[in-house]
Amino acid sequence: LKDEVRTNTYKTAILQNRHLFQDKIVLDVGCGTGILSMFASQAGAKKVFAVDCSAIADQAREIVRINGFAENIEVIKGKIEEIQLPVDHVDIIISEWMGYFLLYESMLDTVLFARDKWLVKDGVIFPDKAVMYICGIEDGQVKQERINFWDDVYGFNMAPIKQIAIKEPVVDVVLPTAVVTDAVPILHLDILTCTKDDLAFQAPFKIKATRNDFLHGLVAYFECAFTQVHKPIGFSTAPFCNYTHWKQTLFYLPDVITVCEGEELTGDIACQPNKKNNRDLDIQLSVSFQGQHSNYSKTTDFRLR
């Protein structure tokens, strides 16, 4: 709730489009405290079904009541895949489903289930578009503290721990001054039409150095957009934008790459749920570079958990 970028974007998208919500039936997937449901009710929705499978649903029901929305908002505790709604169809689905790296522990597959089961033809989903990007960063000091630290721990070599650490993506805030390449998209999702199979993806990419520097890793971030509205609106989790609780996701490379302005780095990223625990993500990152001062060609397997 303290993430103003996220909450204000949803609030604006809903309240500036009362014509979409007036007298409509709305489904809030993963309602949490119920704040999006209350925005929808303020926008004129005839009925809102707010669904969450966790204990927060009990608090949401009370929050809805004390704010005067008990007649309009029905809080349902349970899994979307298991509950029954007292209606056959809904006109609008709203959800804050995004996770770290967009897809980590996300509820998108649940939103797609709700879409296929209840959303009317030509219905509305908030948000309806998502794009993930990748770029390169200089982050030597932090890499030293997090990864290379294990080379010499009070005089002892703890390289086996380093091999684990390098394979774990880091979710943290990246300063815009650390970015040393342009950013390119690696995943486009249209929530109106995509399927669960689209959530496992593979994408080649090519990024270009914007200055002479050292490249220690790659960073992924995402943008979401509400395009079915009168005036499209969205938000970004990029390093150049205001802070969000999703931050950015860093993938440190085993070796440093020396880049000169204009030189290109090519790569390929593949992501799929871990076979033993589908809440975790297996991410394979291949990077190739031939430059004036540096050559690099390696594939690294990461696990986001």
QUIDA-V353411 format. One record per backbone hydrogen bond with DSSP energy under -1.0 kcal/mol. CO is the residue of the C=O (numbers start at 1). NH is the residue of the N-H. Records with the same first field share a line. If there is no record, write none. Layout:
BEGIN
CO = NH, NH
END
This chain:
BEGIN
2 = 4
3 = 7
4 = 8
5 = 9
6 = 10
7 = 11
8 = 12
9 = 13
10 = 14
11 = 15
12 = 16
14 = 17
17 = 20
18 = 22
21 = 24
24 = 46, 47
25 = 91, 92
26 = 49
27 = 94
28 = 51
31 = 34
34 = 38
35 = 39
36 = 40
37 = 41
38 = 42
39 = 43
40 = 45
41 = 44
44 = 23
47 = 26
48 = 74
49 = 28
50 = 76
51 = 30, 31
52 = 78
54 = 57
55 = 58
56 = 60
57 = 61
58 = 62
59 = 63
60 = 64
61 = 65
62 = 66
63 = 67
64 = 69
65 = 68
69 = 73
72 = 48
74 = 50
76 = 52
79 = 82, 83
90 = 120
91 = 124
92 = 27
93 = 126
94 = 29
97 = 107
99 = 102
100 = 104
101 = 103
102 = 99
103 = 106
107 = 111
108 = 112
109 = 113
110 = 114
111 = 115
112 = 116
113 = 117
114 = 118
115 = 119
118 = 90
120 = 123
124 = 93
126 = 95
128 = 191
129 = 225
130 = 189
131 = 223
132 = 186, 187
133 = 221
134 = 184
135 = 219
136 = 180
137 = 216, 217
139 = 143
140 = 144
141 = 145
142 = 146
143 = 147, 148
147 = 150
148 = 151
149 = 152
150 = 158
153 = 156
156 = 153
158 = 161, 162
159 = 163
161 = 165
162 = 166
165 = 168
167 = 303
170 = 250
172 = 248
175 = 178
176 = 179
178 = 138
180 = 210
184 = 134
187 = 132
189 = 130
190 = 193, 194
195 = 198
196 = 199
197 = 200
201 = 271
203 = 269
205 = 267
207 = 265
208 = 182
209 = 262
213 = 259
215 = 257
216 = 253
217 = 137
218 = 251
219 = 135
220 = 249
221 = 133
222 = 237
223 = 131
224 = 235
225 = 128, 129
226 = 233
233 = 226
235 = 224
238 = 241
244 = 247
248 = 172
249 = 220
250 = 170
251 = 218
257 = 215
259 = 213
260 = 263
263 = 209
265 = 207
266 = 288
267 = 205
268 = 286
269 = 203
270 = 284
271 = 201
272 = 282
277 = 280
280 = 274
281 = 304
282 = 272
283 = 302
284 = 270
285 = 300
286 = 268
287 = 298
288 = 266
289 = 296
294 = 291
296 = 289
298 = 287
300 = 285
302 = 283
304 = 281
END
